[in-house]
Amino acid sequence: MFSGGRIGFLTDGIESLFDDFRDFKPTFFCSVPRLLVRLYMNFSKKVHSKPIIRKVCQYEINKRMEEQKHGIYRRNGIIDFLFFREFRELLGGRVRAIISGSSPIDRDVLCFIRAVLSCPVSEAYGSTETLGLVCSTMFEDVDAYHVGAISPGVQIKLIDVPEMGIFVSKDQMGEICIRSKSNMLGYYKNQEKTEEVLDSEGFVHTGDVGVWLKNGALKIVDRTKNIFKLSQGEYVAPEKVEQTYLFCNLIQHVYVEGHSLKPYAVAVVKPNFRRLRKEAVDIISKLSKTISSPIEKKCENMKDRELLEEITDAELCTNKEIREFILERMNSIAREKGLKGFELTEEMLLTV
């Protein structure tokens, strides 16, 4: 504002977000990964059934990523005109820089946003208790999976989380604790909560687990309350797994959980039923013919597409073949995204 900028506010909640973007035409904005993932998924959906176009676009994205390592951001070329421009227009067409925060962002999404929008994206980390920014990546940094170096005037230490079996000396990760002049003095009229979060040295205990990288950058693993340990001793960060699974177009929502007595994680999944009915026609058709109902008896010669309408979402969720079909697709995508074997779920519950 001091430099002549203007601020826009949503007019009708998240539903009108892209309409507001087109009206406001922002040059800079702060985002959460969910919005950027939504752009990425829209693009993937558009080129999914066109292998040649998909390969050409990926080639252009890879080329731009190499150029951006040298500070080159361009918006020209036939691929840009035919495919990338419309995604920039969704955000108003004038975005010059983005800051992403609140949770880690997938590398493929980050590369896509930087290349297609042709602008730098900084990953930032902070909290209300520390009055905002603690770490952030430089706009020139095109790496992923970290939140950059510590901001001036900020101190960070990692401490053990013994109740979770996490020890800095052994695991090279621990709970992130922050001290700076901008730290809060405490929670208003809540001394008990203040003493839980703010220690005697003035460090705020964030509840986040982090690890230092060799280049001095901080990598956020997950919340201490979220991470769980499997029976074989491996740690799983469920938020990372959930975000990866959401790249599967057969699901809308997913929740991952685990226990120290079990060797694998489990998941609760809400399918994308519309997409599921299109892709699992054979399975659903077989299921349709096993359901006895007055409608089914009258319509024995219905076409598969009509049969699908007789199966309720709840009935799909209880079918073993449907569960296996979705789980196989989820884990296939997760492997492509680099998840390790112990991070994959082997059992899941489908729900409406």
C-alpha positions as CSV (number, residue, x, y, z in Angstrom):
1,M,0.0,0.0,0.0
2,F,2.8,2.4,0.9
3,S,4.4,1.9,-2.6
4,G,1.1,2.5,-4.4
5,G,-0.3,-1.0,-4.4
6,R,-3.9,-2.0,-4.0
7,I,-5.6,-4.8,-2.0
8,G,-8.6,-6.9,-3.2
9,F,-11.0,-8.9,-1.1
10,L,-13.1,-11.9,-2.0
11,T,-16.6,-10.9,-3.0
12,D,-18.4,-14.2,-2.4
13,G,-16.1,-16.7,-0.8
14,I,-13.9,-19.3,-2.4
15,E,-16.6,-20.1,-5.0
16,S,-16.0,-16.8,-6.8
17,L,-12.2,-16.9,-6.4
18,F,-11.3,-17.1,-10.1
19,D,-13.9,-14.5,-11.0
20,D,-12.2,-12.1,-8.5
21,F,-8.8,-12.9,-10.0
22,R,-10.0,-11.9,-13.4
23,D,-11.5,-8.7,-12.1
24,F,-8.6,-7.7,-9.8
25,K,-5.7,-8.8,-12.1
26,P,-3.2,-9.1,-9.2
27,T,0.5,-8.7,-9.8
28,F,1.4,-10.4,-6.5
29,F,-0.5,-12.7,-4.2
30,C,0.0,-15.1,-1.3
31,S,-1.5,-18.5,-1.7
32,V,-2.0,-21.9,-0.2
33,P,-0.9,-25.1,-2.0
34,R,-4.5,-26.2,-2.5
35,L,-5.2,-23.4,-5.0
36,L,-2.0,-24.1,-6.9
37,V,-2.8,-27.8,-7.0
38,R,-6.2,-27.0,-8.4
39,L,-4.6,-25.2,-11.3
40,Y,-2.2,-28.1,-11.9
41,M,-5.1,-30.6,-11.8
42,N,-7.1,-28.6,-14.3
43,F,-4.1,-28.6,-16.7
44,S,-3.4,-32.3,-16.2
45,K,-7.1,-33.1,-16.9
46,K,-7.0,-31.1,-20.1
47,V,-3.9,-32.9,-21.6
48,H,-4.4,-36.3,-20.0
49,S,-6.0,-37.9,-23.0
50,K,-3.6,-36.2,-25.5
51,P,-0.2,-37.9,-25.1
52,I,1.6,-35.9,-27.7
53,I,0.4,-32.5,-26.4
54,R,1.2,-33.7,-22.8
55,K,4.8,-34.5,-23.8
56,V,5.2,-31.3,-25.7
57,C,4.0,-29.2,-22.7
58,Q,6.2,-31.2,-20.3
59,Y,9.2,-30.5,-22.6
60,E,8.4,-26.8,-22.5
61,I,8.0,-26.8,-18.7
62,N,11.4,-28.6,-18.3
63,K,13.0,-26.1,-20.7
64,R,11.6,-23.2,-18.7
65,M,12.8,-24.6,-15.4
66,E,16.3,-24.7,-16.8
67,E,16.0,-21.1,-18.0
68,Q,14.7,-20.0,-14.7
69,K,17.8,-21.3,-12.9
70,H,19.5,-18.4,-14.8
71,G,16.8,-15.9,-14.0
72,I,15.0,-16.1,-17.3
73,Y,11.2,-15.8,-17.2
74,R,9.5,-15.6,-20.6
75,R,6.0,-15.6,-22.0
76,N,6.4,-16.4,-25.7
77,G,6.2,-19.3,-28.1
78,I,3.5,-21.3,-29.7
79,I,3.1,-23.7,-26.7
80,D,2.7,-20.7,-24.4
81,F,0.1,-19.1,-26.7
82,L,-2.0,-22.3,-27.2
83,F,-1.9,-23.9,-23.7
84,F,-0.2,-21.8,-21.0
85,R,-1.8,-18.4,-21.5
86,E,-5.3,-19.5,-20.5
87,F,-4.0,-20.6,-17.1
88,R,-2.4,-17.2,-16.6
89,E,-5.7,-15.6,-17.5
90,L,-7.4,-17.6,-14.7
91,L,-5.3,-15.5,-12.3
92,G,-5.9,-12.3,-14.2
93,G,-2.9,-12.6,-16.5
94,R,-0.6,-10.2,-14.7
95,V,0.9,-12.2,-11.8
96,R,4.6,-11.5,-11.4
97,A,5.3,-13.3,-8.1
98,I,3.6,-15.7,-5.7
99,I,4.3,-16.7,-2.1
100,S,3.0,-20.1,-1.0
101,G,2.5,-21.0,2.7
102,S,0.6,-23.0,5.3
103,S,1.8,-26.4,4.1
104,P,4.5,-28.0,1.8
105,I,3.8,-27.9,-1.9
106,D,4.5,-30.8,-4.3
107,R,7.5,-30.4,-6.5
108,D,5.6,-31.1,-9.8
109,V,3.0,-28.5,-8.8
110,L,5.7,-26.0,-8.0
111,C,7.6,-26.5,-11.3
112,F,4.3,-26.3,-13.2
113,I,3.3,-23.0,-11.6
114,R,6.7,-21.4,-12.1
115,A,6.8,-22.4,-15.7
116,V,3.2,-21.9,-16.9
117,L,2.7,-18.6,-15.0
118,S,6.3,-17.6,-15.8
119,C,6.9,-16.1,-12.4
120,P,9.0,-16.8,-9.3
121,V,7.3,-18.7,-6.4
122,S,8.6,-18.5,-2.9
123,E,7.8,-21.0,-0.2
124,A,7.4,-19.4,3.2
125,Y,7.1,-20.6,6.8
126,G,5.8,-18.8,9.8
127,S,3.0,-18.7,12.4
128,T,0.7,-16.4,14.2
129,E,2.8,-16.8,17.4
130,T,5.9,-15.6,15.7
131,L,4.1,-12.7,13.9
132,G,4.5,-14.1,10.4
133,L,7.5,-14.9,8.4
134,V,10.3,-17.1,9.9
135,C,11.8,-18.7,6.8
136,S,11.4,-18.2,3.0
137,T,13.0,-19.3,-0.2
138,M,14.6,-16.7,-2.4
139,F,12.8,-16.0,-5.7
140,E,16.0,-17.1,-7.5
141,D,15.8,-20.5,-5.8
142,V,14.1,-23.0,-8.0
143,D,14.5,-26.1,-5.7
144,A,11.6,-27.6,-3.9
145,Y,10.7,-29.4,-0.7
146,H,12.1,-26.7,1.7
147,V,11.2,-23.3,3.1
148,G,14.6,-21.6,2.7
149,A,16.9,-20.0,5.2
150,I,16.1,-18.3,8.4
151,S,15.0,-14.6,8.2
152,P,17.2,-12.0,9.8
153,G,16.7,-11.7,13.6
154,V,15.2,-15.1,14.0
155,Q,16.7,-18.1,15.9
156,I,15.6,-21.7,15.4
157,K,16.4,-24.8,17.3
158,L,15.3,-28.4,16.9
159,I,14.4,-30.4,20.0
160,D,13.6,-34.0,20.8
161,V,10.0,-35.3,20.8
162,P,10.5,-38.3,23.1
163,E,6.8,-39.2,23.2
164,M,7.0,-39.9,19.5
165,G,10.4,-41.5,19.6
166,I,12.0,-38.6,17.6
167,F,15.5,-37.6,18.7
168,V,17.6,-35.0,16.9
169,S,20.9,-36.8,17.4
170,K,19.5,-40.0,15.9
171,D,16.9,-38.9,13.4
172,Q,18.4,-35.5,12.4
173,M,14.9,-34.0,12.9
174,G,12.9,-32.6,15.7
175,E,10.3,-30.1,16.8
176,I,10.9,-26.5,15.5
177,C,11.3,-23.9,18.2
178,I,11.6,-20.2,17.3
179,R,12.9,-17.1,19.1
180,S,12.8,-13.6,17.8
181,K,11.8,-10.1,18.9
182,S,8.5,-10.5,17.1
183,N,7.5,-13.5,19.1
184,M,4.2,-13.1,21.0
185,L,4.3,-12.4,24.8
186,G,1.6,-15.0,25.4
187,Y,-2.0,-15.9,24.8
188,Y,-4.5,-13.4,26.1
189,K,-5.7,-14.4,29.6
190,N,-4.5,-18.0,29.0
191,Q,-1.4,-18.5,31.1
192,E,-1.7,-22.3,31.0
193,K,-1.6,-22.4,27.2
194,T,1.2,-19.8,27.1
195,E,3.4,-22.0,29.3
196,E,2.8,-25.0,27.0
197,V,4.0,-23.1,23.9
198,L,6.5,-20.5,25.2
199,D,9.5,-21.9,27.2
200,S,11.7,-20.1,29.7
201,E,14.3,-19.1,27.0
202,G,11.7,-17.3,25.0
203,F,11.4,-20.0,22.2
204,V,8.0,-20.7,20.8
205,H,7.3,-24.4,20.4
206,T,5.6,-24.6,17.0
207,G,4.5,-28.3,17.1
208,D,6.0,-28.7,13.6
209,V,8.7,-31.3,12.9
210,G,11.6,-30.0,10.7
211,V,15.0,-31.1,9.5
212,W,18.1,-29.0,8.4
213,L,19.3,-29.6,4.8
214,K,23.0,-29.5,3.8
215,N,22.5,-26.1,2.2
216,G,21.3,-24.6,5.4
217,A,17.6,-24.6,4.4
218,L,14.8,-25.8,6.7
219,K,12.5,-28.6,5.5
220,I,9.1,-29.0,7.2
221,V,8.2,-32.7,7.7
222,D,4.8,-32.4,9.4
223,R,3.0,-31.6,12.6
224,T,4.2,-33.5,15.7
225,K,0.7,-34.6,16.4
226,N,0.3,-35.9,12.9
227,I,3.4,-38.0,12.4
228,F,3.1,-41.6,13.4
229,K,5.6,-44.5,13.7
230,L,5.0,-47.9,12.1
231,S,5.8,-51.2,13.7
232,Q,9.1,-51.5,11.7
233,G,10.3,-48.1,13.0
234,E,9.6,-45.9,10.0
235,Y,8.0,-42.5,10.4
236,V,5.1,-41.5,8.2
237,A,4.0,-37.8,7.6
238,P,0.3,-38.3,6.7
239,E,-0.2,-34.8,5.3
240,K,2.5,-35.5,2.7
241,V,0.9,-38.8,1.8
242,E,-2.6,-37.3,1.6
243,Q,-1.5,-34.5,-0.7
244,T,0.1,-37.0,-3.0
245,Y,-2.9,-39.2,-3.1
246,L,-5.1,-36.2,-4.1
247,F,-3.4,-36.3,-7.5
248,C,-5.5,-39.3,-8.2
249,N,-8.6,-38.1,-10.1
250,L,-10.7,-41.0,-8.6
251,I,-10.8,-39.4,-5.2
252,Q,-12.1,-36.1,-3.6
253,H,-10.9,-36.4,0.0
254,V,-8.5,-38.7,1.8
255,Y,-7.5,-39.2,5.5
256,V,-4.4,-41.3,6.3
257,E,-3.7,-42.8,9.8
258,G,-1.4,-45.3,11.3
259,H,-0.4,-47.1,14.5
260,S,2.9,-48.2,16.0
261,L,1.7,-51.8,16.2
262,K,0.9,-52.0,12.5
263,P,3.4,-52.2,9.6
264,Y,1.4,-50.0,7.2
265,A,-0.9,-47.0,7.1
266,V,-4.7,-47.1,6.4
267,A,-6.9,-44.5,4.7
268,V,-10.4,-43.2,4.7
269,V,-11.4,-42.1,1.1
270,K,-14.3,-40.2,-0.4
271,P,-14.3,-41.1,-4.1
272,N,-15.0,-38.9,-7.0
273,F,-18.1,-40.9,-7.9
274,R,-18.7,-39.2,-11.3
275,R,-15.2,-40.0,-12.4
276,L,-15.3,-43.5,-10.9
277,R,-18.5,-44.4,-12.8
278,K,-16.8,-43.5,-16.0
279,E,-13.6,-45.4,-15.5
280,A,-14.9,-48.5,-13.7
281,V,-17.7,-49.4,-16.1
282,D,-17.0,-53.1,-16.2
283,I,-16.8,-53.5,-12.5
284,I,-19.9,-51.5,-11.8
285,S,-21.8,-53.3,-14.5
286,K,-21.1,-56.6,-12.9
287,L,-22.1,-55.2,-9.6
288,S,-25.4,-53.9,-11.1
289,K,-26.4,-57.4,-12.2
290,T,-25.9,-58.8,-8.7
291,I,-28.3,-56.4,-7.1
292,S,-31.9,-57.6,-6.9
293,S,-34.4,-54.9,-7.0
294,P,-37.8,-54.3,-8.8
295,I,-36.1,-51.9,-11.2
296,E,-33.3,-54.3,-12.0
297,K,-35.8,-57.1,-12.7
298,K,-37.7,-55.0,-15.1
299,C,-34.6,-53.8,-16.9
300,E,-32.6,-56.9,-17.5
301,N,-31.5,-55.7,-20.9
302,M,-30.4,-52.3,-19.9
303,K,-27.1,-50.9,-21.4
304,D,-24.1,-50.7,-19.1
305,R,-24.4,-46.9,-18.9
306,E,-28.0,-47.2,-17.8
307,L,-27.1,-49.9,-15.3
308,L,-24.7,-47.6,-13.6
309,E,-27.5,-45.3,-12.5
310,E,-29.1,-48.1,-10.5
311,I,-26.0,-48.4,-8.2
312,T,-25.9,-46.1,-5.3
313,D,-22.7,-44.4,-4.0
314,A,-23.0,-46.4,-0.8
315,E,-23.2,-49.7,-2.7
316,L,-20.0,-48.8,-4.6
317,C,-18.2,-48.1,-1.4
318,T,-18.8,-51.6,-0.1
319,N,-17.6,-53.4,-3.2
320,K,-14.2,-55.0,-2.8
321,E,-13.3,-54.8,-6.5
322,I,-14.0,-51.0,-6.5
323,R,-11.8,-50.5,-3.4
324,E,-9.0,-52.5,-5.0
325,F,-9.4,-50.5,-8.3
326,I,-9.1,-47.1,-6.5
327,L,-6.3,-48.3,-4.2
328,E,-4.2,-49.6,-7.1
329,R,-4.6,-46.2,-8.9
330,M,-3.8,-44.2,-5.8
331,N,-0.6,-46.2,-5.0
332,S,0.5,-46.2,-8.6
333,I,0.4,-42.4,-8.7
334,A,2.1,-42.2,-5.3
335,R,5.0,-44.4,-6.5
336,E,5.4,-42.1,-9.5
337,K,5.5,-39.1,-7.1
338,G,8.3,-40.7,-5.2
339,L,6.6,-42.1,-2.1
340,K,8.4,-44.9,-0.4
341,G,6.8,-48.4,0.1
342,F,6.2,-48.0,3.8
343,E,4.3,-44.7,3.1
344,L,1.7,-46.4,0.9
345,T,-1.6,-47.5,2.4
346,E,-2.6,-51.1,2.1
347,E,-6.1,-50.9,3.4
348,M,-8.8,-48.3,3.0
349,L,-12.4,-47.5,3.8
350,L,-14.6,-45.8,1.2
351,T,-17.2,-43.4,2.3
352,V,-19.9,-41.2,0.9
